[in-house]
Amino acid sequence: MKYEEVLEHLAPCGLSCRKCFANEKGAIKALSEQLQEKLGDFDVYAERFTTLVDPIFQNYQAFKGLLAFFAQGSCRGCREQACGLWPDCGVAKCYREKGVDFCFQCEEFPCDRTYFDPHLHRRWIQMNERMKEIGVEGYFAETKDLQRYR
């Protein structure tokens, strides 16, 4: 995939916006919509299955609510709008100010302006170090089939 195309998938921090559950073009949204369609009006069956099959079906309404939430993904990605999941993200503003596409391209990388939690901060450094090592296109090819949430 060409560099310009990779920019449509990867956020400036290196995370894949398209893999995010909030992304309007992401697989999580699409699969959630498909599952909603396939389940149809399962409510009646879930109630019945609670006693006939397994008590786990008593949680169906909570599952249905979460599935509806995943199906509502409307984010266009961090390059087009502020991240709705991490409102304090410092990367979105900083990369524009610095005139770079990814954090590793900045002279000040790594910095403390991301405001990420420790887990995400470690991942951010690892992702950007890897992009620096093998290039943006190589990094995308290497990670395109990996889970985002790991």
Phi, psi and omega in degrees: 000140181285156183309312182298325178288323179298324179300335178285342184255321186258136174286164179302335180281341181112346177289152178273108178299323183293340178269353181288142181295341182270353186285132183291341179251009185276160181293326181297316178297311183299315180292325177295317177298318179295318180293321175302316180296315181294324180288331179055228180263069185281349185309313182298319180291319179301317179299314179296317183292341178303321180262331184275326187247300185197137179299344180303334181293348175293344178269007185301319182297320177295317177300315181298321177295317178294319178299318177297321178297312179298327181285349182268006183315127183225005181285138179265000179108155186294339179280343181253338181205167177292147181292123179282343182269330183231076187300336180269009181303125179271348185291318185304317179283317186296315184297327177291315179299321183278346179071034179242164176268328181223154184302320183298341181280351181273141179298335184267003180288138351279150181232185180248020183265008181284325185064028177280155172289166185305319180297310181292326178298317178297314179299319180302313179296314180299315181298314183289324175296320180293318177298320178298322183287313187246001180089157183297314181295318178296320179296316179298314179300321182290330188247355187300333181258003178276154176291144176284319185267094179220000000 
